[in-house]
Structure formats: structure tokens, C-alpha cells
């Protein structure tokens, strides 16, 4: 509720300030560098699975049949699917051509951090001789290069509605966290857990609201994921998930 109130307050401020707006001139092209914050999450189900292997203290040896003579001591696994939003950073640039007073078309390229956080802080479990402890939330990164193609419809002076299509190319899908394992009087800490089970390409539908004040551009967008980003097999719908991102950016428009 507080978020909705703040959002409506910003919209109201933009409408009051419309008397000093400076919309892009018809028939011109403009470049707008932008930076801001995003709030991301994965909708649907995309669990993270951790596997812990406790092996012998010395390297395993092989017999004549090429079999381990020292088997692994224990094999443990745990899965998490309770997620929460992750605050991120984005930066990029957009170019826009203004066809008339009402309609403009823009294409951008952004580096956008994304992903989700799993509620694992304080989680621990213990067997007879092994204890696993998690000191913080596991963070699944989904950092992408995005190419938003947007139609910008100006409804009132510098105020515009936006909608379009956005291809996303993942460049960082690591899962990280602070995990410790205790066994036989020894403790091991792990921070990097490998890649998240997500695809390298996804597609989103961005919709939003923009406002231009002189050369300053404020932009609010929400990206609806259109494609399933889970890399694994579909298990009765359990492995279906989509990228979900809200973003707020500020930029400065250079009219060419």
C-alpha cells in the first residue's frame, strides 16, 4: 500500500509540473543516457537445489576394476523455492525518433541487474555428524543486456505511455550465498554455488509511464516476462517461471 501511495504521489507531481515540460520536437532524433534502480523477482516456481558431498580426507584411490576404494561418506541435498524481491542497478541509453506530437518510437540497450533472493537466512539442518548453516539469503543473479523497443504515446504535454517488446540476453546467472558445513571437527565455507538453472535468452513485455521536464526524463516501467526462463524440464508446471522487473530510471535527453 505504501508503494502505491508513493507512486501515485510521483505521478501527481509530474502532472502538476507539466507546465514546464519540453517534449521532443516532431521529426527529430534524440539520444537519452539513463540510469536507475530495478526491483526484480522470478514469478512461478524456479527452486534452487543445493547438493553437499562429504568425501574422504585423502584423495580416492582406484582398484584394478577402476572403482573407488574410498567411497564418499555422505551425500546431502536441500531445495528452496520461497523467494523475495531483489533490488538492483541498471544503466544504458535509448534513441528515439518523434514521428508527430503524439507518437515516438525508441530503441535502447541496457545493462540490467536482476534475479531473486531465496529466504534462507538462518536456515540450518544437522544429521548425526554433518551440520549445514546458511548465514544469509541465497541470491540468484539474472544480469542481462536488454534491448527495449517501445512505442511512446504522449497523452498530455510531456507525459507519455509506453509499451513494447524487450529481448534479454543473460550474462551472469550465478547463485551466491554464505554457507558453512561442519564435519568431523572441520568447517568449510562456500560463497559461490555455480549457475542458476535459467536460460540465456528471454523475452519481456515492458509497459510504463514517462515524463519529460526540460531535458530530464523520468521513466517508470514494469516488465512482464513472456517466456519461461527455467532451463530444466517441465515437471507438471513446477519448473515454469518468468522474469518480473519493475524499474525507475532518470536520464538526460540530447536532441540531435
C-alpha positions in Angstrom: 0.0 0.0 0.0 2.8 2.4 0.9 4.4 1.8 -2.5 1.2 2.6 -4.3 0.8 5.8 -2.4 4.3 6.9 -3.2 3.9 6.0 -6.9 0.6 8.0 -7.2 2.3 10.9 -5.4 5.0 11.0 -8.1 2.5 10.8 -10.9 0.6 13.7 -9.3 3.8 15.8 -9.1 4.6 15.1 -12.7 1.1 16.3 -13.8 1.4 19.5 -11.7 4.8 20.2 -13.2 3.6 19.7 -16.7 3.6 23.5 -17.4 7.4 23.4 -17.7 7.8 20.3 -19.8 9.7 20.3 -23.1 8.6 17.5 -25.3 10.8 16.4 -28.2 10.2 18.2 -31.5 8.5 16.5 -34.3 10.8 14.9 -36.9 13.9 14.8 -34.7 16.0 12.1 -33.3 17.3 12.1 -29.6 19.7 10.2 -27.5 19.0 9.7 -23.8 21.6 8.1 -21.4 19.7 6.6 -18.4 20.5 5.1 -15.0 18.4 3.9 -12.2 17.2 1.0 -10.0 15.2 -2.1 -10.6 13.2 -4.4 -8.3 13.2 -8.0 -9.7 11.8 -11.4 -8.9 11.0 -14.7 -10.6 7.3 -15.4 -10.9 6.1 -19.0 -10.7 8.3 -21.9 -9.5 12.0 -22.0 -10.0 13.6 -23.7 -7.0 17.3 -23.7 -6.2 18.8 -27.1 -5.3 21.9 -27.5 -3.3 23.9 -30.7 -3.1 26.5 -31.3 -0.4 29.1 -34.1 -0.8 31.3 -35.1 2.1 34.2 -37.1 0.9 37.3 -38.7 2.4 40.1 -36.5 3.7 42.6 -38.1 1.3 42.2 -38.3 -2.5 40.3 -41.5 -3.6 42.3 -44.4 -5.0 41.3 -46.9 -7.6 41.5 -50.7 -7.8 42.1 -52.8 -10.8 38.4 -52.5 -11.8 38.8 -48.7 -11.9 36.4 -48.5 -8.9 36.8 -46.1 -5.9 38.3 -47.9 -2.9 37.3 -45.0 -0.6 33.6 -44.2 -1.1 32.0 -40.8 -0.4 31.0 -40.5 3.3 27.7 -38.6 2.7 25.5 -37.1 0.0 23.0 -34.4 1.2 20.6 -32.3 -0.8 18.1 -29.5 0.0 15.8 -27.4 -2.2 14.4 -23.9 -1.7 11.6 -22.1 -3.5 10.5 -19.3 -1.1 11.5 -16.1 -2.9 11.5 -12.4 -2.4 12.3 -9.3 -4.5 15.9 -8.2 -5.2 17.0 -4.5 -5.6 19.4 -3.9 -8.5 21.1 -1.4 -10.7 20.6 -0.6 -14.4 22.3 1.7 -16.9 22.0 2.3 -20.6 21.0 4.5 -23.4 17.9 5.0 -25.6 17.4 6.6 -29.0 14.0 8.0 -30.0 12.5 9.3 -33.2 9.5 11.6 -32.9 7.0 11.0 -35.7 4.4 13.5 -34.6 3.3 15.3 -31.4 1.6 12.1 -30.2 3.9 9.2 -31.2 7.5 8.4 -30.9 9.5 5.1 -31.3 12.5 4.3 -29.2 15.1 1.6 -29.1 17.6 1.1 -26.2 20.4 -1.0 -24.9 20.8 -1.5 -21.2 22.8 -3.5 -18.7 20.2 -4.5 -16.1 20.9 -6.5 -12.9 18.1 -8.9 -11.9 17.3 -12.1 -10.3 15.7 -13.1 -7.0 16.6 -13.9 -3.4 15.6 -17.1 -1.6 14.6 -16.9 2.1 17.4 -19.0 3.6 18.9 -16.7 6.2 19.3 -18.6 9.5 18.4 -21.9 7.9 20.3 -24.9 9.2 20.0 -28.7 9.4 22.0 -31.4 11.0 22.5 -35.1 10.6 24.4 -37.3 13.1 27.8 -35.8 12.1 27.2 -33.1 9.5 25.8 -29.6 10.1 24.8 -27.1 7.3 24.3 -23.4 8.2 23.2 -20.5 6.0 24.1 -17.0 7.2 22.2 -15.0 4.6 19.7 -15.3 1.8 20.8 -17.1 -1.3 21.0 -14.7 -4.2 20.2 -15.9 -7.8 21.6 -13.4 -10.3 20.0 -12.8 -13.7 22.0 -9.9 -15.1 21.1 -9.2 -18.7 21.8 -7.0 -21.7 18.3 -5.8 -22.7 17.1 -4.2 -25.9 13.7 -2.5 -25.2 11.8 -1.4 -28.4 9.0 0.9 -27.2 6.1 2.9 -28.7 5.8 6.2 -26.8 2.3 7.8 -26.9 2.2 11.3 -25.5 -1.2 11.8 -23.7 -0.6 15.2 -22.1 2.3 17.5 -22.8 5.5 15.7 -21.5 3.5 12.7 -20.1 3.7 9.5 -22.2 2.5 6.0 -22.0 5.0 3.3 -23.1 4.6 -0.3 -24.3 6.7 -2.6 -26.5 8.9 -5.7 -26.6 12.2 -6.5 -24.9 14.7 -9.2 -25.7 17.0 -10.1 -22.8 20.4 -11.8 -23.0 21.7 -13.2 -19.7 25.4 -12.5 -19.0 25.5 -13.5 -15.3 23.4 -16.3 -13.8 25.5 -17.1 -10.7 23.9 -18.1 -7.4 25.7 -16.9 -4.3 25.4 -17.1 -0.5 27.3 -17.6 2.7 27.1 -21.3 3.7 29.1 -23.3 6.2 29.5 -27.0 6.6 30.8 -28.7 9.7 32.0 -32.3 9.7 34.4 -34.2 11.9 35.6 -31.0 13.7 36.3 -29.1 10.5 34.3 -26.2 9.0 34.2 -25.3 5.3 32.7 -22.0 3.9 31.2 -21.6 0.5 30.1 -18.4 -1.3 29.7 -19.2 -5.0 27.4 -22.0 -5.9 27.5 -22.1 -9.7 25.0 -21.0 -12.3 21.2 -20.8 -11.6 19.0 -23.1 -13.8 17.9 -20.2 -16.1 18.1 -19.8 -19.8 20.4 -17.3 -21.5 17.6 -15.7 -23.6 14.2 -14.4 -22.5 11.5 -12.0 -23.8 9.5 -9.5 -21.9 6.7 -7.0 -22.4 7.6 -3.6 -20.9 4.8 -1.2 -20.1 5.1 2.1 -18.3 4.9 5.8 -17.8 7.4 8.5 -18.8 7.7 12.2 -18.1 10.0 14.8 -19.7 10.8 18.0 -17.9 13.0 20.3 -19.9 15.7 17.7 -20.9 15.3 15.5 -17.9 13.4 12.2 -18.5 11.8 10.1 -15.7 10.7 6.6 -16.6 8.6 4.0 -14.7 8.3 0.6 -16.2 7.1 -2.9 -15.4 8.4 -5.8 -17.4 6.1 -8.8 -17.8 8.0 -11.9 -18.6 6.6 -13.7 -21.7 8.9 -16.7 -21.9 9.7 -19.5 -19.4 13.2 -18.8 -18.1 13.7 -22.2 -16.3 16.3 -24.3 -18.0 15.1 -27.7 -16.7 12.4 -30.0 -17.8 8.8 -29.2 -17.1 7.6 -31.2 -14.2 3.8 -30.6 -14.2 4.3 -26.9 -14.4 6.5 -26.8 -11.3 9.5 -25.6 -13.3 7.8 -22.8 -15.1 8.9 -19.3 -14.2 9.1 -15.9 -15.7 11.2 -12.8 -15.2 9.4 -9.9 -13.4 11.0 -6.5 -13.1 10.0 -3.0 -12.0 12.3 -0.2 -12.9 12.7 3.5 -12.3 15.3 5.5 -14.3 16.4 9.1 -14.8 18.0 10.4 -18.0 19.0 13.5 -19.9 17.8 13.8 -23.5 20.2 15.1 -26.2 18.2 16.2 -29.2 20.2 15.8 -32.5 
